[in-house]
Amino acid sequence: MTQTEPATDNISLQQRGDEYLINMMMTPEGIDDPAPWYKKLRDDMPVFQSASGSVFLTRYEDCRAVLRDNRFGKVERNADATMLAVDKSDEMTKFRQAQQERRRQGPQSMLFLNPPDHTRMRSLVSRAFTPRRIEGMRASISSLSEECMDALAEHGGGDAIDILGWVPINVIGELVGVPRSDWARFRDLVTTSAVSLEPTATLDDLKSAEVAFGEMWGYFLDLVAERRVMPGEDLISGLLEVEVDGDKLSDAEVVSTAVLLFGAGMETTQNLIGNGLGALFKNPEQHHKLWEQPELVDLAVEEMLRWDSPVQIDGRGALEDADVAGLDVPKGASIVTLLGAANRDPAQFSNADAFDIARNEGPPMSFASGIHFCLGANLARAEGQEVFAGLIRRFSSVTQAGPLVNRNRMTLRGYEAVPVEVTPR
Ligand code: HEM
């Protein structure tokens, strides 16, 4: 790799950058609030190659450029947390290799594919996952969210993660066509499987995640077989019907898509709700403003996504020798796009560290960019908007009723518990 600074500066710069990364990812303070470390990286070394070989990007434009550049894509090493994994023991490496091998044998979800396979899969899935289908979910989102508001009202509050976190799982359950009686089971399975995305995942975490994936896979194989015989109005039936120039999704591809939708759409959206409440509690004057001006709710949700992004880390691998914002990288190099840092880039957002619900400066990087841009972005936004509009409509006040408990996760950032007290109108 080539860098412009002299060699001695490179060493001290690299040590300093690695220290920033350790502070950011492995200390309670860093995990609680990575923003100061993002700022240090962005100010001192915006294109930083760590001793691990991975290149870290913190500027909005750099992240966007890499995510939109097809010289960078999904490589096995960065298909999950392996590129940043903390545990590099032999046992862990063997487990990850076996996991990769199992993945290679089954159909991959679109998240792990490059063109042309990604293009085919995404375009087939998009025929069923249409903006019309998502807009058609609005009434459902609203009534599912209202049920959760009732639960809050009944007890004068409670843990918002536990109670409002039902909204995303219920919405995906209904969209995909999972019977209501199984939604609770899926909430546990998805939570267990999502840990595999974390750099700090232990071997036990990964083993439990594999079991959870296996259970979801088996469940959807049965559901897909049922829908083949008796189609309904749901997304699985839609995916089974889609055909483009004689090309159709196989049953296994429909299964991998259903598992992906649950994995990608549940915890992320739960974190949007939890992090959004956290942002309001930490910024009381903005909290007050939102209750005074509920018409700002759509912008407020956009600002929640930006200020405390539910997904903080994304990445790509170099599919060929290439350059990243002036740094030459060889084929296979890992590029880590720190989405949470990009969202605080002062070159993109004025007074970027301030939480301002009336900000209207374009989309955050929270849903990534380019060919893997989040397929569920509008669904997630609709859920966030319905939940916060519902809270304002139903309660004259929603206040913090205890400490916010962090989940200690870096990739999918969120709270374990957000205790609230509500006053019904
Ligand atoms: C606030 C909530 C959400 C956030 C922050 C979020 C974020 C992201 C990000 C950053 C990616 C890009 C991953 C990459 O570059 O490799 C992504 C991809 C994806 N998301 Fe979301 N997501 C959210 C909600 C949802 C929902 C509700 C669904 C659907 C039910 C969903 C479905 C997907 C799918 C299918 C992909 C893969 C797209 C592809 O590979 O072409 N997401 N999401």
Boltz pocket constraint, residues with backbone or C-beta under 6 A from the ligand:
constraints:
  - pocket:
      binder: B
      contacts: [[A, 110], [A, 111], [A, 112], [A, 122], [A, 172], [A, 260], [A, 261], [A, 262], [A, 264], [A, 265], [A, 266], [A, 268], [A, 269], [A, 272], [A, 309], [A, 310], [A, 311], [A, 314], [A, 315], [A, 365], [A, 366], [A, 367], [A, 368], [A, 369], [A, 371], [A, 372], [A, 373], [A, 374], [A, 375], [A, 376], [A, 377], [A, 379], [A, 380]]
      max_distance: 6.0
